[in-house]
Amino acid sequence: MAKYRQNLPQLANRTFLSDGGMETTLIFHEGLDLPHFASFTLMATPEGRQKLREYYVRYL
């Protein structure tokens, strides 16, 4: 049951990137239309992929 408990990526001594409220930020702060709060739809266009890049750069 706890097979990987000691091998979780966030416990390693390296960067572990996670976001915080991506869909909320993209909808209410960036003004994007995300049907059903689904951010994966942004992967369908170059502009959408750029928005995702811009979102994650803030965490670096």
HTML snippet that shows the backbone in 3Dmol.js (N, CA, C, O; Angstrom):
<script src="https://3Dmol.org/build/3Dmol-min.js"></script>
<div id="view" style="width:600px;height:400px;position:relative"></div>
<script>
const pdb = `
ATOM      1  N   MET A   1       0.811  -1.196   0.000  1.00  0.00           N
ATOM      2  CA  MET A   1       0.000   0.000   0.000  1.00  0.00           C
ATOM      3  C   MET A   1       0.859   1.266   0.000  1.00  0.00           C
ATOM      4  O   MET A   1       0.538   2.219  -0.710  1.00  0.00           O
ATOM      5  N   ALA A   2       1.915   1.294   0.760  1.00  0.00           N
ATOM      6  CA  ALA A   2       2.764   2.483   0.837  1.00  0.00           C
ATOM      7  C   ALA A   2       4.080   2.243   0.114  1.00  0.00           C
ATOM      8  O   ALA A   2       5.137   2.664   0.583  1.00  0.00           O
ATOM      9  N   LYS A   3       4.016   1.581  -1.004  1.00  0.00           N
ATOM     10  CA  LYS A   3       5.208   1.158  -1.734  1.00  0.00           C
ATOM     11  C   LYS A   3       6.141   2.314  -2.081  1.00  0.00           C
ATOM     12  O   LYS A   3       7.360   2.162  -1.993  1.00  0.00           O
ATOM     13  N   TYR A   4       5.602   3.455  -2.471  1.00  0.00           N
ATOM     14  CA  TYR A   4       6.435   4.570  -2.926  1.00  0.00           C
ATOM     15  C   TYR A   4       6.508   5.719  -1.924  1.00  0.00           C
ATOM     16  O   TYR A   4       6.962   6.810  -2.268  1.00  0.00           O
ATOM     17  N   ARG A   5       6.076   5.491  -0.713  1.00  0.00           N
ATOM     18  CA  ARG A   5       6.028   6.557   0.293  1.00  0.00           C
ATOM     19  C   ARG A   5       7.387   7.226   0.496  1.00  0.00           C
ATOM     20  O   ARG A   5       7.441   8.434   0.725  1.00  0.00           O
ATOM     21  N   GLN A   6       8.462   6.488   0.420  1.00  0.00           N
ATOM     22  CA  GLN A   6       9.795   7.051   0.630  1.00  0.00           C
ATOM     23  C   GLN A   6      10.436   7.532  -0.669  1.00  0.00           C
ATOM     24  O   GLN A   6      11.576   7.997  -0.654  1.00  0.00           O
ATOM     25  N   ASN A   7       9.727   7.430  -1.786  1.00  0.00           N
ATOM     26  CA  ASN A   7      10.293   7.795  -3.079  1.00  0.00           C
ATOM     27  C   ASN A   7       9.403   8.795  -3.825  1.00  0.00           C
ATOM     28  O   ASN A   7       9.262   8.709  -5.045  1.00  0.00           O
ATOM     29  N   LEU A   8       8.810   9.729  -3.106  1.00  0.00           N
ATOM     30  CA  LEU A   8       7.950  10.734  -3.723  1.00  0.00           C
ATOM     31  C   LEU A   8       8.805  11.861  -4.292  1.00  0.00           C
ATOM     32  O   LEU A   8       9.784  12.256  -3.659  1.00  0.00           O
ATOM     33  N   PRO A   9       8.467  12.388  -5.461  1.00  0.00           N
ATOM     34  CA  PRO A   9       9.307  13.416  -6.093  1.00  0.00           C
ATOM     35  C   PRO A   9       9.461  14.671  -5.245  1.00  0.00           C
ATOM     36  O   PRO A   9      10.519  15.301  -5.276  1.00  0.00           O
ATOM     37  N   GLN A  10       8.441  15.049  -4.494  1.00  0.00           N
ATOM     38  CA  GLN A  10       8.539  16.253  -3.677  1.00  0.00           C
ATOM     39  C   GLN A  10       9.453  16.080  -2.461  1.00  0.00           C
ATOM     40  O   GLN A  10       9.787  17.061  -1.796  1.00  0.00           O
ATOM     41  N   LEU A  11       9.855  14.853  -2.169  1.00  0.00           N
ATOM     42  CA  LEU A  11      10.766  14.607  -1.051  1.00  0.00           C
ATOM     43  C   LEU A  11      12.223  14.549  -1.494  1.00  0.00           C
ATOM     44  O   LEU A  11      13.125  14.505  -0.658  1.00  0.00           O
ATOM     45  N   ALA A  12      12.454  14.549  -2.793  1.00  0.00           N
ATOM     46  CA  ALA A  12      13.821  14.496  -3.319  1.00  0.00           C
ATOM     47  C   ALA A  12      14.487  15.860  -3.168  1.00  0.00           C
ATOM     48  O   ALA A  12      13.816  16.870  -2.957  1.00  0.00           O
ATOM     49  N   ASN A  13      15.770  15.878  -3.275  1.00  0.00           N
ATOM     50  CA  ASN A  13      16.529  17.118  -3.138  1.00  0.00           C
ATOM     51  C   ASN A  13      16.692  17.785  -4.511  1.00  0.00           C
ATOM     52  O   ASN A  13      17.807  18.040  -4.967  1.00  0.00           O
ATOM     53  N   ARG A  14      15.555  18.057  -5.150  1.00  0.00           N
ATOM     54  CA  ARG A  14      15.567  18.740  -6.447  1.00  0.00           C
ATOM     55  C   ARG A  14      14.249  19.504  -6.599  1.00  0.00           C
ATOM     56  O   ARG A  14      13.317  19.326  -5.815  1.00  0.00           O
ATOM     57  N   THR A  15      14.195  20.343  -7.606  1.00  0.00           N
ATOM     58  CA  THR A  15      13.016  21.168  -7.818  1.00  0.00           C
ATOM     59  C   THR A  15      11.797  20.305  -8.126  1.00  0.00           C
ATOM     60  O   THR A  15      11.858  19.376  -8.931  1.00  0.00           O
ATOM     61  N   PHE A  16      10.699  20.633  -7.472  1.00  0.00           N
ATOM     62  CA  PHE A  16       9.422  19.973  -7.714  1.00  0.00           C
ATOM     63  C   PHE A  16       8.415  21.076  -7.982  1.00  0.00           C
ATOM     64  O   PHE A  16       8.054  21.814  -7.065  1.00  0.00           O
ATOM     65  N   LEU A  17       7.955  21.205  -9.218  1.00  0.00           N
ATOM     66  CA  LEU A  17       7.068  22.282  -9.627  1.00  0.00           C
ATOM     67  C   LEU A  17       5.614  21.853  -9.531  1.00  0.00           C
ATOM     68  O   LEU A  17       5.219  20.809 -10.049  1.00  0.00           O
ATOM     69  N   SER A  18       4.835  22.674  -8.864  1.00  0.00           N
ATOM     70  CA  SER A  18       3.402  22.448  -8.765  1.00  0.00           C
ATOM     71  C   SER A  18       2.711  23.797  -8.916  1.00  0.00           C
ATOM     72  O   SER A  18       3.280  24.836  -8.580  1.00  0.00           O
ATOM     73  N   ASP A  19       1.499  23.777  -9.416  1.00  0.00           N
ATOM     74  CA  ASP A  19       0.785  25.042  -9.580  1.00  0.00           C
ATOM     75  C   ASP A  19      -0.226  25.215  -8.463  1.00  0.00           C
ATOM     76  O   ASP A  19      -0.452  24.308  -7.663  1.00  0.00           O
ATOM     77  N   GLY A  20      -0.822  26.376  -8.420  1.00  0.00           N
ATOM     78  CA  GLY A  20      -1.829  26.645  -7.401  1.00  0.00           C
ATOM     79  C   GLY A  20      -3.029  27.376  -7.988  1.00  0.00           C
ATOM     80  O   GLY A  20      -3.022  28.605  -8.065  1.00  0.00           O
ATOM     81  N   GLY A  21      -4.046  26.652  -8.397  1.00  0.00           N
ATOM     82  CA  GLY A  21      -5.260  27.277  -8.904  1.00  0.00           C
ATOM     83  C   GLY A  21      -5.168  27.756 -10.332  1.00  0.00           C
ATOM     84  O   GLY A  21      -5.615  28.857 -10.653  1.00  0.00           O
ATOM     85  N   MET A  22      -4.594  26.941 -11.191  1.00  0.00           N
ATOM     86  CA  MET A  22      -4.365  27.350 -12.578  1.00  0.00           C
ATOM     87  C   MET A  22      -5.647  27.796 -13.275  1.00  0.00           C
ATOM     88  O   MET A  22      -5.684  28.882 -13.853  1.00  0.00           O
ATOM     89  N   GLU A  23      -6.681  26.991 -13.232  1.00  0.00           N
ATOM     90  CA  GLU A  23      -7.894  27.329 -13.964  1.00  0.00           C
ATOM     91  C   GLU A  23      -8.513  28.621 -13.443  1.00  0.00           C
ATOM     92  O   GLU A  23      -8.957  29.457 -14.231  1.00  0.00           O
ATOM     93  N   THR A  24      -8.546  28.790 -12.137  1.00  0.00           N
ATOM     94  CA  THR A  24      -9.089  30.018 -11.555  1.00  0.00           C
ATOM     95  C   THR A  24      -8.298  31.227 -12.018  1.00  0.00           C
ATOM     96  O   THR A  24      -8.880  32.246 -12.389  1.00  0.00           O
ATOM     97  N   THR A  25      -6.987  31.125 -12.001  1.00  0.00           N
ATOM     98  CA  THR A  25      -6.134  32.226 -12.451  1.00  0.00           C
ATOM     99  C   THR A  25      -6.366  32.537 -13.919  1.00  0.00           C
ATOM    100  O   THR A  25      -6.523  33.701 -14.288  1.00  0.00           O
ATOM    101  N   LEU A  26      -6.390  31.519 -14.757  1.00  0.00           N
ATOM    102  CA  LEU A  26      -6.554  31.741 -16.193  1.00  0.00           C
ATOM    103  C   LEU A  26      -7.919  32.339 -16.533  1.00  0.00           C
ATOM    104  O   LEU A  26      -8.018  33.174 -17.432  1.00  0.00           O
ATOM    105  N   ILE A  27      -8.951  31.931 -15.841  1.00  0.00           N
ATOM    106  CA  ILE A  27     -10.290  32.444 -16.119  1.00  0.00           C
ATOM    107  C   ILE A  27     -10.481  33.851 -15.555  1.00  0.00           C
ATOM    108  O   ILE A  27     -10.887  34.760 -16.280  1.00  0.00           O
ATOM    109  N   PHE A  28     -10.191  34.034 -14.269  1.00  0.00           N
ATOM    110  CA  PHE A  28     -10.542  35.288 -13.612  1.00  0.00           C
ATOM    111  C   PHE A  28      -9.466  36.366 -13.696  1.00  0.00           C
ATOM    112  O   PHE A  28      -9.786  37.552 -13.619  1.00  0.00           O
ATOM    113  N   HIS A  29      -8.214  35.988 -13.850  1.00  0.00           N
ATOM    114  CA  HIS A  29      -7.148  36.991 -13.949  1.00  0.00           C
ATOM    115  C   HIS A  29      -6.693  37.225 -15.386  1.00  0.00           C
ATOM    116  O   HIS A  29      -6.314  38.339 -15.747  1.00  0.00           O
ATOM    117  N   GLU A  30      -6.729  36.181 -16.199  1.00  0.00           N
ATOM    118  CA  GLU A  30      -6.289  36.299 -17.590  1.00  0.00           C
ATOM    119  C   GLU A  30      -7.461  36.465 -18.559  1.00  0.00           C
ATOM    120  O   GLU A  30      -7.256  36.806 -19.724  1.00  0.00           O
ATOM    121  N   GLY A  31      -8.682  36.229 -18.089  1.00  0.00           N
ATOM    122  CA  GLY A  31      -9.860  36.407 -18.933  1.00  0.00           C
ATOM    123  C   GLY A  31     -10.054  35.344 -20.000  1.00  0.00           C
ATOM    124  O   GLY A  31     -10.731  35.583 -21.000  1.00  0.00           O
ATOM    125  N   LEU A  32      -9.464  34.168 -19.796  1.00  0.00           N
ATOM    126  CA  LEU A  32      -9.603  33.094 -20.785  1.00  0.00           C
ATOM    127  C   LEU A  32     -10.916  32.344 -20.594  1.00  0.00           C
ATOM    128  O   LEU A  32     -11.455  32.285 -19.489  1.00  0.00           O
ATOM    129  N   ASP A  33     -11.415  31.782 -21.666  1.00  0.00           N
ATOM    130  CA  ASP A  33     -12.612  30.952 -21.616  1.00  0.00           C
ATOM    131  C   ASP A  33     -12.178  29.490 -21.550  1.00  0.00           C
ATOM    132  O   ASP A  33     -11.631  28.955 -22.514  1.00  0.00           O
ATOM    133  N   LEU A  34     -12.421  28.856 -20.420  1.00  0.00           N
ATOM    134  CA  LEU A  34     -12.077  27.442 -20.250  1.00  0.00           C
ATOM    135  C   LEU A  34     -13.372  26.662 -20.034  1.00  0.00           C
ATOM    136  O   LEU A  34     -13.903  26.648 -18.923  1.00  0.00           O
ATOM    137  N   PRO A  35     -13.882  26.020 -21.069  1.00  0.00           N
ATOM    138  CA  PRO A  35     -15.122  25.254 -20.920  1.00  0.00           C
ATOM    139  C   PRO A  35     -14.991  24.203 -19.815  1.00  0.00           C
ATOM    140  O   PRO A  35     -14.059  23.399 -19.814  1.00  0.00           O
ATOM    141  N   HIS A  36     -15.923  24.224 -18.894  1.00  0.00           N
ATOM    142  CA  HIS A  36     -15.960  23.267 -17.781  1.00  0.00           C
ATOM    143  C   HIS A  36     -14.675  23.296 -16.950  1.00  0.00           C
ATOM    144  O   HIS A  36     -14.286  22.279 -16.376  1.00  0.00           O
ATOM    145  N   PHE A  37     -14.018  24.450 -16.885  1.00  0.00           N
ATOM    146  CA  PHE A  37     -12.782  24.611 -16.098  1.00  0.00           C
ATOM    147  C   PHE A  37     -11.665  23.702 -16.607  1.00  0.00           C
ATOM    148  O   PHE A  37     -10.791  23.316 -15.830  1.00  0.00           O
ATOM    149  N   ALA A  38     -11.674  23.351 -17.893  1.00  0.00           N
ATOM    150  CA  ALA A  38     -10.725  22.391 -18.459  1.00  0.00           C
ATOM    151  C   ALA A  38      -9.563  23.108 -19.136  1.00  0.00           C
ATOM    152  O   ALA A  38      -9.687  23.559 -20.275  1.00  0.00           O
ATOM    153  N   SER A  39      -8.452  23.213 -18.449  1.00  0.00           N
ATOM    154  CA  SER A  39      -7.293  23.926 -19.004  1.00  0.00           C
ATOM    155  C   SER A  39      -6.574  23.134 -20.091  1.00  0.00           C
ATOM    156  O   SER A  39      -5.821  23.714 -20.873  1.00  0.00           O
ATOM    157  N   PHE A  40      -6.791  21.826 -20.156  1.00  0.00           N
ATOM    158  CA  PHE A  40      -6.109  21.038 -21.189  1.00  0.00           C
ATOM    159  C   PHE A  40      -6.515  21.474 -22.592  1.00  0.00           C
ATOM    160  O   PHE A  40      -5.790  21.202 -23.549  1.00  0.00           O
ATOM    161  N   THR A  41      -7.647  22.138 -22.735  1.00  0.00           N
ATOM    162  CA  THR A  41      -8.078  22.612 -24.052  1.00  0.00           C
ATOM    163  C   THR A  41      -7.111  23.648 -24.625  1.00  0.00           C
ATOM    164  O   THR A  41      -7.087  23.864 -25.837  1.00  0.00           O
ATOM    165  N   LEU A  42      -6.325  24.282 -23.777  1.00  0.00           N
ATOM    166  CA  LEU A  42      -5.351  25.273 -24.246  1.00  0.00           C
ATOM    167  C   LEU A  42      -4.230  24.630 -25.056  1.00  0.00           C
ATOM    168  O   LEU A  42      -3.554  25.315 -25.825  1.00  0.00           O
ATOM    169  N   MET A  43      -4.028  23.341 -24.897  1.00  0.00           N
ATOM    170  CA  MET A  43      -2.974  22.651 -25.641  1.00  0.00           C
ATOM    171  C   MET A  43      -3.280  22.558 -27.139  1.00  0.00           C
ATOM    172  O   MET A  43      -2.398  22.211 -27.924  1.00  0.00           O
ATOM    173  N   ALA A  44      -4.492  22.856 -27.537  1.00  0.00           N
ATOM    174  CA  ALA A  44      -4.912  22.696 -28.931  1.00  0.00           C
ATOM    175  C   ALA A  44      -4.409  23.798 -29.859  1.00  0.00           C
ATOM    176  O   ALA A  44      -4.420  23.629 -31.078  1.00  0.00           O
ATOM    177  N   THR A  45      -3.969  24.925 -29.298  1.00  0.00           N
ATOM    178  CA  THR A  45      -3.527  26.034 -30.154  1.00  0.00           C
ATOM    179  C   THR A  45      -2.177  26.567 -29.685  1.00  0.00           C
ATOM    180  O   THR A  45      -1.831  26.434 -28.511  1.00  0.00           O
ATOM    181  N   PRO A  46      -1.419  27.163 -30.588  1.00  0.00           N
ATOM    182  CA  PRO A  46      -0.147  27.781 -30.184  1.00  0.00           C
ATOM    183  C   PRO A  46      -0.352  28.887 -29.143  1.00  0.00           C
ATOM    184  O   PRO A  46       0.450  29.033 -28.221  1.00  0.00           O
ATOM    185  N   GLU A  47      -1.421  29.656 -29.295  1.00  0.00           N
ATOM    186  CA  GLU A  47      -1.701  30.726 -28.336  1.00  0.00           C
ATOM    187  C   GLU A  47      -2.009  30.155 -26.953  1.00  0.00           C
ATOM    188  O   GLU A  47      -1.564  30.690 -25.938  1.00  0.00           O
ATOM    189  N   GLY A  48      -2.768  29.076 -26.926  1.00  0.00           N
ATOM    190  CA  GLY A  48      -3.095  28.432 -25.658  1.00  0.00           C
ATOM    191  C   GLY A  48      -1.858  27.871 -24.979  1.00  0.00           C
ATOM    192  O   GLY A  48      -1.695  28.009 -23.767  1.00  0.00           O
ATOM    193  N   ARG A  49      -0.988  27.241 -25.753  1.00  0.00           N
ATOM    194  CA  ARG A  49       0.258  26.703 -25.189  1.00  0.00           C
ATOM    195  C   ARG A  49       1.133  27.827 -24.649  1.00  0.00           C
ATOM    196  O   ARG A  49       1.800  27.657 -23.628  1.00  0.00           O
ATOM    197  N   GLN A  50       1.134  28.965 -25.321  1.00  0.00           N
ATOM    198  CA  GLN A  50       1.901  30.112 -24.831  1.00  0.00           C
ATOM    199  C   GLN A  50       1.336  30.611 -23.501  1.00  0.00           C
ATOM    200  O   GLN A  50       2.097  30.966 -22.601  1.00  0.00           O
ATOM    201  N   LYS A  51       0.020  30.641 -23.370  1.00  0.00           N
ATOM    202  CA  LYS A  51      -0.604  31.058 -22.105  1.00  0.00           C
ATOM    203  C   LYS A  51      -0.196  30.114 -20.972  1.00  0.00           C
ATOM    204  O   LYS A  51       0.056  30.559 -19.852  1.00  0.00           O
ATOM    205  N   LEU A  52      -0.130  28.818 -21.263  1.00  0.00           N
ATOM    206  CA  LEU A  52       0.299  27.862 -20.241  1.00  0.00           C
ATOM    207  C   LEU A  52       1.758  28.087 -19.859  1.00  0.00           C
ATOM    208  O   LEU A  52       2.106  28.027 -18.680  1.00  0.00           O
ATOM    209  N   ARG A  53       2.610  28.346 -20.843  1.00  0.00           N
ATOM    210  CA  ARG A  53       4.020  28.657 -20.555  1.00  0.00           C
ATOM    211  C   ARG A  53       4.116  29.879 -19.650  1.00  0.00           C
ATOM    212  O   ARG A  53       4.836  29.867 -18.652  1.00  0.00           O
ATOM    213  N   GLU A  54       3.387  30.931 -20.006  1.00  0.00           N
ATOM    214  CA  GLU A  54       3.415  32.165 -19.216  1.00  0.00           C
ATOM    215  C   GLU A  54       2.931  31.917 -17.794  1.00  0.00           C
ATOM    216  O   GLU A  54       3.460  32.496 -16.845  1.00  0.00           O
ATOM    217  N   TYR A  55       1.933  31.064 -17.646  1.00  0.00           N
ATOM    218  CA  TYR A  55       1.421  30.744 -16.315  1.00  0.00           C
ATOM    219  C   TYR A  55       2.495  30.055 -15.468  1.00  0.00           C
ATOM    220  O   TYR A  55       2.725  30.438 -14.322  1.00  0.00           O
ATOM    221  N   TYR A  56       3.147  29.043 -16.032  1.00  0.00           N
ATOM    222  CA  TYR A  56       4.119  28.273 -15.260  1.00  0.00           C
ATOM    223  C   TYR A  56       5.422  29.016 -15.014  1.00  0.00           C
ATOM    224  O   TYR A  56       6.099  28.741 -14.024  1.00  0.00           O
ATOM    225  N   VAL A  57       5.791  29.942 -15.880  1.00  0.00           N
ATOM    226  CA  VAL A  57       7.025  30.718 -15.686  1.00  0.00           C
ATOM    227  C   VAL A  57       6.979  31.473 -14.358  1.00  0.00           C
ATOM    228  O   VAL A  57       8.020  31.695 -13.740  1.00  0.00           O
ATOM    229  N   ARG A  58       5.813  31.860 -13.923  1.00  0.00           N
ATOM    230  CA  ARG A  58       5.673  32.590 -12.646  1.00  0.00           C
ATOM    231  C   ARG A  58       6.149  31.767 -11.453  1.00  0.00           C
ATOM    232  O   ARG A  58       6.498  32.324 -10.412  1.00  0.00           O
ATOM    233  N   TYR A  59       6.163  30.470 -11.598  1.00  0.00           N
ATOM    234  CA  TYR A  59       6.561  29.598 -10.494  1.00  0.00           C
ATOM    235  C   TYR A  59       8.056  29.309 -10.465  1.00  0.00           C
ATOM    236  O   TYR A  59       8.553  28.706  -9.513  1.00  0.00           O
ATOM    237  N   LEU A  60       8.767  29.729 -11.486  1.00  0.00           N
ATOM    238  CA  LEU A  60      10.201  29.426 -11.545  1.00  0.00           C
ATOM    239  C   LEU A  60      11.033  30.491 -10.876  1.00  0.00           C
ATOM    240  O   LEU A  60      12.259  30.385 -10.840  1.00  0.00           O
TER     241      LEU A  60
END
`;
const viewer = $3Dmol.createViewer("view");
viewer.addModel(pdb, "pdb");
viewer.setStyle({}, {cartoon: {color: "spectrum"}});
viewer.zoomTo();
viewer.render();
</script>
